Amino acid sequence: MNIHGFSPYIFWSYNRTADLDPELIIKRVIIYGEVSDMILLATRTGKKEILKVIRNWTGREKYDKHLNFMER
């Protein structure tokens, strides 16, 4: 998935035209993204893919607030 359009600080170490694994993008947007990034993520990947990553995420307790927001 292309990272173009997301806030630059989320993927600061990657080229702005990079294609990354969708799971990596979902996790970084949930952790570091703004609401506008989460909306963009939902339009690009779809709810099922986001929920799948959230449910399989180990160590998710640290990000409970972010994950609860995305699940709703």
C-alpha positions in Angstrom: 0.0 0.0 0.0 1.3 3.5 -0.8 1.9 5.9 2.1 1.3 9.0 0.1 -1.4 11.2 1.7 -0.7 10.3 5.3 0.9 12.7 7.7 4.6 12.8 6.9 5.7 12.2 10.5 4.1 8.8 10.7 6.4 7.4 8.0 9.3 9.8 8.4 12.0 7.1 7.8 10.4 6.0 4.5 10.4 7.5 1.0 7.0 9.3 0.5 6.3 7.0 -2.5 7.1 3.8 -0.7 4.8 0.8 -0.9 4.6 -0.9 2.5 2.9 -3.9 4.0 -0.7 -2.9 4.9 -0.4 -4.3 8.4 2.6 -2.0 9.1 0.7 1.0 7.7 -2.4 0.2 9.8 -0.4 -0.1 13.0 1.6 3.1 12.5 -1.4 5.1 11.6 -3.3 3.8 14.7 -0.3 4.6 17.0 0.9 8.0 15.5 -1.9 9.2 13.2 -4.4 12.0 13.5 -8.1 11.4 13.0 -7.7 12.5 9.3 -5.1 9.8 8.9 -7.4 7.2 10.4 -10.2 8.3 8.0 -7.8 8.0 5.0 -6.7 4.6 6.3 -10.3 3.4 6.5 -11.1 4.5 3.0 -8.0 2.8 1.6 -8.1 -0.5 3.4 -11.6 -1.1 4.6 -13.0 -2.0 8.0 -12.4 -5.7 7.8 -8.7 -5.4 7.2 -8.3 -2.9 10.1 -10.2 -5.1 12.5 -8.2 -8.1 11.5 -4.9 -6.4 12.3 -6.3 -5.0 15.6 -7.5 -8.4 16.8 -4.2 -10.1 15.9 -2.1 -7.4 17.5 0.1 -8.6 20.4 0.9 -6.1 23.0 -2.1 -4.1 22.2 -2.9 -3.0 25.8 -0.5 -0.1 25.4 -2.6 1.4 22.6 -6.1 0.6 24.0 -7.5 4.2 23.5 -6.4 4.3 19.9 -7.6 0.8 19.2 -11.0 1.4 20.8 -11.4 4.4 18.6 -10.6 2.5 15.4 -12.8 -0.4 16.3 -15.8 1.9 16.6 
